[in-house]
Amino acid sequence: MKKIRVGVIGLGFIGKQHVEALRRLPYIEIVAGSDSNLSMREWCEKNGIQKYYSDYKEMLTNENMDVVHNCTPNNFHYEVSCEILKTGCHVYSEKPLTIKSVEGESLIELADKKGLKTAVNFNYRNNLMVQEIQQRIQNGRMGMISHIQVEYLQDWLLYDTDFDWRVQKDKGGESRAVADIGSHCFDTIQFITGEKIVSVYAMFHKQYQKRYMTKQADTFSLRPMDSDSKGEPVSVENEDAAIILFRLEGGMVGNINVTQVCAGKKNNLKILISGTKEAYEWQQETPANLWIGHKDSGNEIIYAGKNNLSEKIRCFADLPDGHSVGWKDAFEKGFEIFYGSILNETEAVYESPDFAEGWYVTKIVEACLKSNQTGQWQNV
């Protein structure tokens, strides 16, 4: 099988996860990595990446690559993806696609003009049990939708000494919690229901007006809690949490609760969707389990094994019952689907979310921002 030559730009927390997942695919060769942090040169050497560049443009000029992964901070997404496309490489971008939707439109036009494939990393739709929910809804097993409730709760920014580049608008964007983790909620809802979110009503919450900037570290890394270690005070320019009502194309209304300041909740995405026949609940922190609710009989919990899954997605189940699948496995499956399209393999059941889908999620985020400002429902 022909090797696909891949480069990764941005080697922080999420870039390292891309590298790890890419290595699971035998037809991938990671030829180069780029990061402005010079310590990443040693990391590349230790992790078998052939070449390191501090300047990503130099990497794009010097290396012959088929695909480049854009894992940079949010404010660089547009510029970096644009440069990748100009070199003739396919792009796999971290979310959000761009901070502003108008930038996303420009990227879509450029990719179409170049005839290049694109994808945005909405990782949770690649989990086996999320795909199982989607299949059951598509096959009519759930019946008509009667209730949708989604929450994404984290605590990694609970203290005022917890600092990350995302709290500043020039780096993270005007929205933080909604754009960062709410975007996963939007994509997952649209994926499993097959309907777009067409309007929203949002209320934002900011826990702190200022945070204390300590030494920059990877996302989710531990920060000091004692007052003696507080650094420079920095104004918080976006939200820590939000409550969002949304309306789907078919008219169903649901709710989303997102926060990055909920003690004890590490990365808890939970989806509950009910229909007139049965209900489904899935939690990211127990990703191999799917709860199925019934009105007139006992409820069930099924596990991610071939015998429990709908026929179309059994091909994604590599392990037997009792062998848990999780966050990193979903990364691998997402890449497998994207690279399968590049290799023209026809067995892929789902298409990766492309730049057009990433653009639409950005439009939803912008509608939430406007709704929070006006106190009214806002059409996407």
C-alpha positions in Angstrom: 0.0 0.0 0.0 1.3 3.5 -0.9 2.4 5.5 2.1 0.6 8.8 2.7 3.1 11.5 3.7 1.8 13.6 6.6 3.0 16.7 8.4 1.7 18.1 11.7 1.7 21.8 12.6 1.3 22.5 16.3 2.7 20.0 18.8 1.0 21.0 22.0 -1.5 18.7 23.8 -3.8 18.1 20.8 -1.0 17.9 18.2 0.6 15.1 20.2 -2.7 13.2 20.2 -2.8 13.5 16.4 0.7 12.1 16.1 -0.2 9.1 18.4 -3.3 8.2 16.5 -1.7 8.6 13.1 0.9 6.1 14.1 -1.7 3.4 14.5 -2.4 3.6 10.7 0.1 1.5 8.8 -0.1 3.5 5.6 0.8 6.8 7.3 4.3 8.2 7.4 4.8 11.3 9.5 7.6 13.1 7.7 7.7 16.4 9.6 6.4 18.4 12.6 6.3 22.1 13.2 6.0 24.2 16.4 7.3 27.6 17.4 8.3 26.1 20.8 11.9 25.1 20.1 11.8 22.3 22.8 9.6 20.4 20.3 12.7 19.6 18.3 13.8 17.2 20.9 10.3 15.8 21.2 10.2 15.1 17.5 13.6 13.3 17.7 12.4 11.1 20.6 9.2 10.3 18.8 10.6 9.3 15.4 9.4 12.3 13.4 12.0 12.8 10.7 12.2 16.6 10.6 11.4 19.5 12.8 10.6 23.1 11.8 10.1 26.1 14.0 8.5 27.9 11.0 5.6 26.0 9.5 5.9 27.9 6.2 9.4 26.5 5.8 8.1 23.0 6.3 5.4 23.5 3.7 8.0 24.8 1.2 10.6 22.1 1.8 8.6 18.9 2.4 6.7 16.8 -0.1 3.5 16.0 1.8 0.1 14.7 0.9 -1.8 15.8 4.1 -1.1 18.3 6.8 -2.8 18.4 10.2 -3.5 21.9 11.6 -3.3 21.7 15.4 -2.4 25.3 16.1 -4.2 27.7 18.5 -7.6 29.0 17.3 -6.3 32.3 16.0 -3.9 30.6 13.6 -6.4 28.2 12.1 -7.4 30.3 9.1 -3.9 31.5 8.2 -2.3 28.0 8.5 -5.1 26.1 6.7 -5.0 28.7 3.9 -1.2 28.2 3.5 -1.6 24.4 3.5 -4.2 24.4 0.8 -2.1 26.8 -1.3 0.7 24.1 -1.3 -1.8 21.5 -2.7 -2.1 19.4 0.5 -5.3 18.0 1.9 -6.1 19.5 5.4 -7.2 17.9 8.7 -7.9 20.8 11.0 -8.6 21.1 14.7 -11.8 22.8 15.6 -13.0 25.5 15.4 -12.4 25.7 11.7 -11.9 29.4 12.1 -12.8 32.1 14.6 -15.0 33.9 12.1 -17.4 32.2 9.7 -16.4 34.5 6.8 -12.9 33.0 7.1 -14.4 29.6 6.8 -16.2 30.5 3.6 -12.8 31.6 2.1 -11.2 28.2 3.0 -14.1 26.2 1.5 -13.8 28.1 -1.8 -10.0 27.6 -1.9 -10.3 23.9 -1.1 -13.0 23.5 -3.8 -10.9 25.4 -6.3 -7.8 23.2 -5.6 -9.9 20.0 -5.5 -8.5 19.1 -2.1 -10.1 17.1 0.7 -10.7 18.7 4.1 -11.8 17.6 7.6 -12.5 19.2 11.0 -11.7 17.2 14.1 -15.2 16.7 15.8 -13.9 13.6 17.5 -16.9 12.4 19.4 -19.0 11.5 16.3 -16.3 8.8 15.7 -17.0 7.0 19.0 -18.7 3.6 18.3 -21.6 4.3 20.7 -22.3 7.7 19.2 -22.4 6.0 15.8 -24.7 3.3 17.2 -27.1 6.0 18.4 -27.1 7.5 14.9 -27.8 4.1 13.3 -30.7 3.3 15.7 -32.3 6.7 15.0 -31.8 6.3 11.2 -33.3 2.8 11.3 -36.4 4.0 13.2 -35.8 2.1 16.4 -36.1 5.3 18.6 -39.3 6.6 17.0 -40.1 10.3 16.9 -37.8 12.5 19.0 -39.4 13.5 22.3 -36.5 14.9 24.3 -32.8 16.1 23.7 -30.5 17.0 26.6 -26.8 17.5 26.2 -24.1 18.6 28.7 -20.4 19.0 28.5 -18.8 19.7 31.9 -15.1 20.3 32.8 -13.2 21.7 35.8 -9.8 22.5 34.3 -10.4 26.3 34.6 -12.1 26.2 38.0 -9.6 28.4 39.9 -8.7 32.0 39.0 -5.1 30.7 38.8 -6.0 28.4 36.0 -4.9 30.1 32.9 -4.9 29.2 29.2 -4.5 31.2 26.0 -8.1 30.5 25.2 -9.3 33.1 27.8 -8.1 35.9 25.6 -10.1 36.9 22.5 -7.2 37.6 20.3 -6.0 34.0 20.7 -9.1 31.9 21.6 -11.8 33.9 20.0 -14.8 35.9 21.3 -16.4 32.7 22.6 -14.5 30.1 24.6 -16.6 27.5 26.3 -19.3 27.5 23.6 -16.7 27.5 20.7 -14.4 25.0 22.5 -16.7 22.3 23.9 -20.1 23.5 22.8 -19.0 23.0 19.2 -18.7 19.3 20.0 -22.3 19.3 21.3 -23.6 21.0 18.2 -21.8 18.6 15.8 -22.8 15.5 17.7 -26.4 16.5 17.9 -26.5 17.2 14.2 -24.7 14.0 13.4 -27.0 11.7 15.4 -30.3 13.4 14.4 -29.4 14.1 10.8 -30.9 17.6 11.3 -29.2 21.0 11.4 -29.6 23.4 14.4 -31.4 26.4 12.9 -31.8 28.7 15.9 -30.5 29.2 19.4 -31.2 31.0 22.7 -28.0 31.4 24.8 -27.1 32.8 28.2 -23.3 33.0 29.0 -21.6 33.0 32.4 -18.2 34.4 33.3 -16.9 33.1 36.6 -13.9 35.5 36.9 -13.3 39.0 35.5 -9.5 38.3 35.8 -7.3 35.3 35.9 -3.7 35.0 36.9 -1.3 34.1 34.2 1.3 31.7 35.4 3.9 29.9 33.2 2.2 28.7 30.0 1.7 24.9 29.9 -0.1 22.3 27.9 -3.9 22.3 28.0 -5.3 20.3 31.0 -1.9 20.4 32.8 -1.9 21.0 36.5 -1.7 24.6 37.8 -0.7 25.8 41.2 -3.6 26.5 43.6 -1.9 28.5 46.4 -2.2 32.3 46.4 1.6 32.8 46.7 2.0 31.4 43.1 -0.4 33.8 41.5 1.1 35.5 38.4 0.1 38.6 36.4 -3.6 39.4 36.4 -5.2 39.2 32.9 -8.7 40.2 32.0 -11.0 37.3 31.0 -12.6 38.2 27.7 -14.9 35.3 27.0 -17.3 33.0 28.8 -16.6 30.1 31.3 -20.0 28.5 30.9 -23.3 28.7 29.0 -26.9 27.4 28.9 -28.2 27.1 25.3 -31.7 26.2 24.0 -31.6 25.1 20.3 -34.2 24.3 17.7 -33.7 21.6 15.0 -34.9 21.8 11.4 -37.8 19.5 12.2 -38.9 21.8 15.0 -37.7 19.9 18.1 -36.3 22.0 20.9 -33.5 20.7 23.1 -31.0 22.1 25.7 -27.2 22.2 26.1 -25.3 23.0 29.3 -21.5 23.6 28.9 -19.0 24.7 31.6 -15.3 24.7 32.2 -15.7 25.6 35.9 -17.6 22.6 37.4 -15.6 20.9 40.2 -14.9 17.2 39.7 -16.1 17.0 36.1 -13.0 16.3 34.0 -14.3 15.8 30.5 -17.9 14.8 30.9 -19.8 15.0 27.6 -23.3 13.4 28.1 -26.0 13.0 25.5 -29.5 12.0 26.3 -32.0 11.7 23.4 -35.4 10.1 23.8 -37.9 9.0 21.2 -41.4 7.6 21.3 -40.0 4.0 21.3 -36.8 4.1 23.3 -34.1 6.5 24.7 -30.3 6.6 24.5 -27.8 8.0 27.0 -24.0 8.1 26.3 -21.2 9.6 28.4 -17.7 10.3 27.2 -16.2 9.2 30.5 -17.6 5.7 30.1 -17.5 5.6 26.3 -17.9 1.9 25.7 -21.3 1.8 27.3 -24.7 2.8 25.9 -27.8 3.1 28.1 -31.1 2.2 26.4 -34.3 3.3 28.1 -37.7 1.6 27.7 -41.1 2.6 29.1 -42.7 -0.9 29.5 -39.7 -3.1 30.1 -36.3 -3.1 31.8 -33.6 -0.7 30.7 -30.4 -2.0 29.1 -26.7 -1.2 29.0 -24.9 -2.5 26.0 -21.2 -2.6 25.4 -19.1 -1.7 22.4 -18.7 -5.2 20.8 -19.5 -6.4 17.3 -22.5 -8.5 18.5 -24.2 -5.4 20.1 -23.7 -3.0 17.2 -25.8 -2.2 14.1 -24.5 -4.0 11.0 -23.1 -0.9 9.3 -20.7 0.0 12.0 -19.5 -3.5 13.1 -16.5 -3.0 10.9 -15.2 -0.3 13.3 -15.3 -2.6 16.3 -11.7 -4.0 16.5 -12.1 -5.5 20.0 -14.5 -8.0 21.6 -17.0 -7.2 24.4 -15.3 -6.1 27.6 -12.4 -4.5 25.9 -13.1 -0.8 26.4 -12.9 1.7 23.5 -12.4 5.4 24.3 -11.2 8.8 23.3 -8.0 7.8 21.5 -9.8 5.1 19.6 -12.3 7.6 18.3 -9.3 9.7 17.1 -8.0 6.8 15.2 -11.4 6.0 13.6 -11.8 9.6 12.5 -8.4 9.5 10.8 -9.2 6.1 9.3 -12.4 7.4 7.7 -10.7 10.6 6.3 -7.6 8.7 4.9 -9.9 6.0 3.5 -11.5 8.7 1.3 -8.0 9.8 0.2 -7.1 6.2 -0.7 -10.5 5.8 -2.5 -11.6 3.0 -0.3 -15.3 2.5 -0.6 -16.2 0.7 2.6 -16.2 3.8 4.8 -19.7 4.1 6.3 -19.4 7.8 7.2 -17.8 10.9 5.7 -15.5 13.0 7.9 -17.0 16.4 8.8 -15.5 18.7 6.2 -14.8 22.4 6.1 -18.4 23.1 5.2 -19.7 21.4 8.3 -17.0 23.1 10.4 -18.1 26.5 8.9 -21.8 25.8 9.9 -20.8 25.0 13.5 -18.9 28.4 13.6 -22.2 30.0 12.4 -24.0 28.4 15.4 -21.4 29.8 17.8 -21.8 33.2 16.3 -25.6 32.9 16.7 -25.1 32.0 20.4 -22.9 35.1 20.8 -25.5 37.3 19.3 -28.3 35.7 21.3 -26.4 36.3 24.6 -26.0 39.9 23.6 -29.6 40.5 22.6 -31.4 38.2 25.0 -33.4 36.8 22.1 -33.6 33.7 19.9 -31.2 34.0 17.0 -31.4 32.2 13.7 -28.3 30.5 12.5 
